[in-house]
Amino acid sequence: MIILRKKSQLSSLGLRHHKPGRSAEGFTVAELVVTVVVLSIFLYTLFQGYLVIQTQRLNVARQAHASDIAYTNLRKVTSRPAALTQTVCNTNASIMDLTAGTQSTEPGLDITQYGYTLESTTNLTQTLGSTATQTLVAYAPQGCANLTTAPVEIVSTVTFGTNGDKITHAAYVQ
C-alpha cells in the first residue's frame, strides 16, 4: 500500500521531494563557478595583504638599520672637535652659522675631515642600497662669534631609498 504524503511532511522526516530529470547529488555548474570566483577573490585579497605587510616590514627594517648607522656615527663625537676652532667657524660661517639661516638652508661643516670616520660603506649599501649616503656635520646654532663658549650641534644623517628617505640624529657638544 502506497501512502502519499505532502512535501512538508517529507521534509520533516528528513526526506526530499525528488523531481524527475534532476540529479539529487552534486553541484550545478553555476554553483561551482560562483564558488571558484568567491574563493579567487578571497585568495587575491589575502595575497595582496601579505605583500603590503612584507613591504612595510622591509621599510621598517631599513629605517631601523639607517637609524643605527646614524646614531653610531653620532656617538663617535663625544666632545667638540679640537680642530673646530673660532677661525674654522669664521671661515665656514656661510655653511654652519645658524643665526643667519636654518639647517634646511645651510649644509653644515663636514667634520669627517677632522678624523671622525663614518660607518663602512659596505655596511651601509648592503642593506640600504647603492644610493645610500651618510653625513656627519657641525653647526654653530648661536653663531661663530662665540664658538669657544657656545655648544656645537653635531648632526648625523643617513639618506637611502628611491624616495630619498632620511634618518637624522643630532646632539650638542661643548
C-alpha positions as CSV (number, residue, x, y, z in Angstrom):
1,M,0.0,0.0,0.0
2,I,1.4,3.4,-1.0
3,I,0.9,6.3,1.3
4,L,1.2,9.7,-0.3
5,R,2.5,12.5,1.9
6,K,2.8,16.2,1.4
7,K,6.1,18.0,0.8
8,S,6.1,19.5,4.3
9,Q,5.7,16.0,5.8
10,L,8.6,14.7,3.7
11,S,10.9,17.4,4.8
12,S,10.1,16.9,8.5
13,L,11.0,13.3,8.1
14,G,14.4,14.3,6.6
15,L,13.4,13.3,3.1
16,R,13.4,15.4,0.0
17,H,10.9,15.6,-2.7
18,H,12.7,14.4,-5.8
19,K,11.9,15.9,-9.2
20,P,12.2,13.7,-12.1
21,G,15.1,14.5,-14.5
22,R,17.2,16.2,-11.9
23,S,20.1,14.5,-10.1
24,A,19.7,14.5,-6.3
25,E,23.5,14.6,-5.8
26,G,26.4,17.0,-6.9
27,F,26.6,20.7,-7.7
28,T,25.4,22.7,-10.7
29,V,27.9,24.4,-12.9
30,A,26.7,27.8,-11.7
31,E,27.3,26.9,-8.1
32,L,30.9,25.8,-8.9
33,V,31.6,29.0,-10.9
34,V,30.4,31.1,-8.0
35,T,32.4,29.2,-5.5
36,V,35.6,29.5,-7.6
37,V,35.0,33.2,-8.1
38,V,34.5,33.9,-4.4
39,L,37.5,31.7,-3.5
40,S,39.6,33.6,-6.1
41,I,38.6,37.0,-4.6
42,F,39.4,35.8,-1.1
43,L,42.9,34.4,-2.1
44,Y,43.7,37.6,-4.1
45,T,42.8,39.8,-1.1
46,L,44.9,37.6,1.2
47,F,47.9,37.7,-1.2
48,Q,47.7,41.5,-1.5
49,G,47.6,41.9,2.2
50,Y,50.6,39.7,2.6
51,L,52.5,41.8,0.0
52,V,51.6,45.0,1.9
53,I,52.8,43.6,5.2
54,Q,56.1,42.3,3.7
55,T,56.7,45.7,2.1
56,Q,56.1,47.5,5.4
57,R,58.3,45.1,7.3
58,L,61.2,45.7,4.9
59,N,60.7,49.5,5.1
60,V,60.8,49.4,8.9
61,A,63.9,47.2,8.9
62,R,65.6,49.6,6.5
63,Q,64.7,52.6,8.7
64,A,65.9,50.8,11.8
65,H,69.3,50.0,10.1
66,A,69.6,53.6,8.9
67,S,68.9,54.8,12.4
68,D,71.5,52.5,13.9
69,I,74.1,53.8,11.4
70,A,73.3,57.5,12.0
71,Y,73.3,57.0,15.8
72,T,76.6,55.1,15.7
73,N,78.2,57.9,13.7
74,L,76.9,60.5,16.2
75,R,78.2,58.6,19.2
76,K,81.7,58.9,17.7
77,V,81.7,62.6,18.5
78,T,81.8,62.9,22.3
79,S,83.3,66.4,22.5
80,R,83.9,69.4,20.4
81,P,86.4,68.5,17.6
82,A,89.7,70.1,18.6
83,A,90.3,71.3,15.1
84,L,87.0,73.1,15.0
85,T,88.3,76.5,16.2
86,Q,86.9,80.0,16.0
87,T,88.9,80.6,12.9
88,V,87.5,77.5,11.1
89,C,84.0,78.6,12.1
90,N,84.5,82.1,10.8
91,T,85.9,80.8,7.6
92,N,82.9,78.4,7.1
93,A,80.2,80.7,8.6
94,S,78.2,80.7,5.4
95,I,77.6,77.0,5.8
96,M,77.4,76.4,9.6
97,D,76.3,79.7,11.3
98,L,72.6,79.1,12.1
99,T,71.9,82.6,13.2
100,A,71.9,83.6,9.6
101,G,70.0,80.6,8.2
102,T,68.5,77.2,9.2
103,Q,69.6,73.7,8.9
104,S,67.4,73.3,5.8
105,T,69.3,76.0,4.0
106,E,72.8,75.6,5.4
107,P,74.7,72.4,4.6
108,G,76.9,72.4,7.7
109,L,80.6,71.8,8.0
110,D,81.6,68.2,7.2
111,I,83.6,67.1,10.3
112,T,84.9,63.8,8.8
113,Q,87.9,65.9,7.8
114,Y,88.8,66.2,11.5
115,G,89.4,62.5,11.9
116,Y,85.9,61.2,12.5
117,T,85.2,58.1,10.4
118,L,81.8,57.1,9.2
119,E,80.4,53.6,9.2
120,S,81.7,51.3,6.5
121,T,80.2,51.9,3.1
122,T,79.7,48.2,2.6
123,N,77.6,48.0,5.8
124,L,75.6,51.0,4.5
125,T,74.9,49.9,1.0
126,Q,74.4,46.2,1.8
127,T,71.0,46.8,3.4
128,L,70.1,50.3,2.3
129,G,71.0,50.1,-1.4
130,S,73.8,51.6,-3.6
131,T,72.3,55.1,-3.4
132,A,72.6,55.3,0.4
133,T,74.7,58.1,1.8
134,Q,75.8,59.3,5.3
135,T,77.0,62.6,6.6
136,L,78.3,64.0,9.8
137,V,78.2,67.8,10.0
138,A,78.6,70.5,12.6
139,Y,76.5,73.7,13.0
140,A,77.0,76.7,15.2
141,P,73.5,77.4,16.4
142,Q,74.5,80.6,18.3
143,G,76.8,81.8,15.5
144,C,80.5,81.8,15.0
145,A,81.1,84.9,17.1
146,N,81.2,83.0,20.4
147,L,82.1,79.5,19.3
148,T,84.5,78.9,22.1
149,T,81.8,79.1,24.8
150,A,78.6,78.1,22.8
151,P,77.7,74.5,22.1
152,V,78.2,73.0,18.7
153,E,75.4,70.9,17.1
154,I,76.5,67.7,15.5
155,V,74.1,66.1,13.0
156,S,74.4,62.6,11.6
157,T,72.2,61.9,8.6
158,V,71.6,58.7,6.6
159,T,69.8,59.1,3.3
160,F,68.5,56.0,1.5
161,G,65.9,54.5,-0.8
162,T,64.5,55.7,-4.1
163,N,62.3,58.3,-2.4
164,G,65.3,59.9,-0.6
165,D,64.2,58.7,2.9
166,K,66.2,60.4,5.6
167,I,67.1,59.4,9.2
168,T,68.7,62.2,11.3
169,H,70.2,62.2,14.8
170,A,71.6,65.3,16.4
171,A,73.4,66.2,19.7
172,Y,75.1,69.2,21.2
173,V,78.7,69.1,22.4
174,Q,80.7,71.6,24.4
